[in-house]
Amino acid sequence: MKSTRIIEICANSAQSCVEAEAGGARRVELCAGIPEGGTTPSYGEIRAAQDLTSSIDINVIIRPRSGDFLYTPAEVRSMLYDIEMCKQLKVHGVVFGCLTKEGDIDVALMRKLIDAARPLSVTCHRAFDVCRDPFEALEQLIELGCDRILTSGQQSDAVKGMPLLAELVKRAGDRIIIMPGCGVRENNIARIEAGTGAKEFHTSARSIVYSKMVYRNENVPMGSSVVSSEFETVETAREKVARYL
């Protein structure tokens, strides 16, 4: 029997979107800056993803920087411009989340961004996982009209977060989609599905892609020293995506 799971791929490039579509994913969350937890991709990356795919829904993360989810007026302006760009490009949806300094959903700012985004689909990302009261936040996001919440159940991964995820799914009913993400793997997705009742899942399904460079100067890093090699990247792999379905 064909799986009824909906798989959303956290795609770090246009090519990862191609791989996600080929593997059977329903949707991607297109991000730059994956080591930073995901930041807004460029206009070119979004356009390329659209040009190179035909049937997959593309949601774009709207996150101007890494770190917390308490945004300055300048950052909010940047987010609004990025939302405007996404609307002009007619992507399927946008993904964002904003908190107050007290750790609550910033209802006023979320409403401003959601109003700016419509008619695009809106997902609240894992800002939800660091909010003070997940049940209050759930009701606020439903009232705001969000379509889904991406969450690990306020734990380091979705397996550890299963108790809260199950309760969120129960309380949400058909009012909003609860989408487990973070640590969702082909070897645990069935367990998470059975233990939470969730129907949509967020994962990356990436593999290492090795550089084809022949000449290599490995003494000059281009970025963080955390990166193991300048000659390795990661990319979604279609065969991995297919194993989630």
N, C-alpha and C positions, 0 to 999 in steps of 0.2 A: 504494500500500500504506500502510495506517495506521501511523503511528509507534508504536514500542514504548517510547519514552522515557517516563520518569516525571518530571514537572516538579513541583518544590516551589517555591512562591512565598514570598518573604520579605514578609509582609503587615504593613503599618504601621497597619492599622485594620480594623474590622469591614467597612467598605465595600470595602477592598482584598480581603478574603476573598470577598466577593460577586463581585467582578470576576474573581478567580482561578478560582472555580468556573465562572463563565459562560464563561471562556476555555478551559476543559478541563484545568486543573491537577488533579493527583491529591491534592495536600496543600499546606498552608500552614504556615509557621513564623510565628506571630503574635507581633509585637514592638512595644514602645513604644521611644522614644528611638533612632530609626534613626541620626541624626547621631552618637550616642555608640557605635554598633556594636550597638545592640539591648539593651533592658532589659525586665524583666517587665511585661507589660501589666496593666491594671486588671481587676478582677472584672467590671466593667460591660462593658468592651471584649470580653472573652472571651464573656460571656453573649450580647452582641449578635451577635457573629460566629456563635455557635451558632444563635441564633434566625433569622438571616437567610440561612443556608445549609442545605442538606439532604443533600449527598452527599460533600462534601470533608472529608478528614481534617484536624483542627486540632491542630497541635503548638504548644506554648507555651514560649517561651524563659524560663528561670529564671536571671535575671542581675540582681542587686540594684543594680548600678552599672556605670558604664563603667570603663575602665582594665584593670588586670591581672586574673589569675584566681587570686590568692592571697587567700583569704577569711578574715575574722576570725570568731570565734565568734558575734558578733551577726549578721553577714551570713549565716552558715550557718543560724542559727535562722530568719532571714527566708526563706531559700530553702526550708527544710523546710515552713514555713507556706504558701508559695506552691505547693509541690508538693501539699500536703494540699488546698488550694483546687482545684487542677486535677483531683485525683482525685474530689472531691465533684461537680465539674461534668461529670465523665466525658468529658474531652477525649480525643483519640486518643493524644497523647504529650507528652513534655516534652523540653526541649533544654538541656543545661548542660555545663560542663567546669570542672575544678578542677586547679590545678597546685601543686606544692610550690615553695618559694623557690629550689630548685635547678633548676627548669624541667622536672621530671618530672611525670607524671600522679600526682595525689594519690589513690592507690589506696584508702586507707582512707576518705577523705571521699567519693570517687565511689561506693564500695560502700554507704556509709550513705545517700546520696541515691538511688541506684538501688533499694535495698531499700525505701526510703520510697515510691518512685514506682510500684513494681509493683502492678498488672499493666499500667500504661501503657507504651507504647513509649518507648524512651530513645535520643536522639541526642546524641553528643558534638559540641559546636560547635567553632568555630575556635580555641578554646584550644589545640587540637591543633596549629595552625599556628605556635605560639610555644613548643612543647615542645622539649626538648633533643634527644631521639632519637625520630624518628617511627616507626621500626620496633619499638623496644621499646614505645612507647606503643600501637602497633597491637595487639600481642600482649596487652598489659595490658587494653585495652578489650574485646578479644574475650573474655578470661578473665572480665571483669566482667559480660559479658552485654549490652553495648550493641548496639543494632540497626543503627546506622549512624554514620559519621563525616562531618561536614561539613568540607571542607577545600579550600584553594586550592593545596595542594601546597607549603605553607610559603613561598609567594611572594606578591607583591603582587596577583596575579590568577591565575586558573586556567590561562590560556594559558601564562604563564611557568612555572607549576608542573606542566605536563604530564609531564615525565620522572618526577618523584616520584609523581604521581597514578597513572601507568601501573604503576609498581612496587608501589604500595600495592594497586591493584586485583588485580594478579597474586598478591601474597602473601596477600591477604584471601580469595581464592577465594569460596566460598559461606558463609564464616564470619561475615562482616560486610559491610555495604554501604558502599562508598566513594562519597560524593556530592560531586562538584566544585561549588564555589560561589565567588563573588567574580569579577566580570568576565565571567560567562557571559552571552553576548548572542545574539540571533537570528542574527547574522552569523558567529559562531564556534562555536556549539554543535556543529555537525556535525564540525568539526575536533577539538574536545575529545573528542567521543564516539569518533571514529575513532582518535585518538591515545592514548586511555587505556583504552578498553574499558568505561568507566563506563556505567551504564544509568539512573541517577537524577541529576538536575541541579537546582541551587538558583539562583534568579534573582529579580529584583524586578519586571521588566516594568512599570515605573512611567512615568507621564507627569505633566507639570505640570498642576495644577488651579488655575484662577484664581478669586480671590474674587469673589463677587457683590455685595460691599459697594459702595454708591454714595457714601456719605460716608466719607472716608478722612483720618485724621490720620497721616501717614507720618513724623512727627517723634518718635514715641514707640514705640520697639521693645519688644516683650514678652519677647524672649529674647536669644540671642547675636547679636552684631553680624555674625557670619559669615553669618547668614541674609540672603539678598539682598532679600527683601521680606516684610513681614507679610501680604501679600495674595496669596501663592502658597504652595501646598502640593504634595506629590506623592502619587500614588495609583496603585495597580496598574490597568492598563487591559486589559480583556478581549481586545481585538483584538491587543494585543502578546503576551499569553499564548498565544493561538492560533497565533502564528507560530513558537513554539518546538516545536510538535508536528508 
